[in-house]
Amino acid sequence: MQRHLMKSKIHRATITSAESGVTIRYTTTGLDPTDQDAVVGSGGMVTLGRSVRLKARAWRAGVSPSPVAVADFDIVGAVTA
């Protein structure tokens, strides 16, 4: 698990996969991603406006999903709308 301290109000995390042809799904709730969660393309960004545990997992047709990747982000400072 990676831990990141971000000294800004909003941070963008990039999610990538070394494998081509996968669908990456992620959560910011602390729960493991399922095949029903939000999708981001490899190299895509997820905007984080609060401290979260980001979890991501890759799917490809015909094979089991990847292990869950986990990173904690501690966002320091108030977020403005």
Long-range contacts (C-beta under 8 A, 24 or more apart in sequence): 1-70, 1-71, 1-72, 2-70, 2-71, 2-72, 3-71, 3-72, 3-74, 4-71, 4-72, 4-73, 4-74, 5-74, 5-76, 6-48, 6-73, 6-74, 6-75, 6-76, 7-76, 7-77, 8-75, 8-76, 8-77, 9-49, 9-75, 9-77, 9-78, 9-79, 9-80, 10-47, 10-48, 10-49, 10-75, 10-79, 11-47, 11-48, 11-73, 11-75, 12-45, 12-46, 12-47, 12-48, 13-45, 13-46, 13-48, 13-54, 13-71, 13-73, 14-43, 14-44, 14-45, 14-46, 15-40, 15-42, 15-43, 15-44, 15-45, 15-46, 15-54, 15-56, 16-42, 16-43, 17-42, 17-58, 17-66, 19-58, 19-60, 19-66, 21-60, 22-58, 22-59, 22-60, 22-66, 23-58, 23-59, 23-60, 24-56, 24-57, 24-58, 24-59, 25-56, 25-57, 25-58, 25-59, 26-54, 26-55, 26-56, 26-57, 27-54, 27-55, 28-52, 28-53, 28-54, 28-55, 30-55, 31-55, 32-57, 32-68, 33-57, 33-68, 35-59, 35-65, 48-73, 48-75, 49-75, 49-79, 50-75, 50-79, 51-75
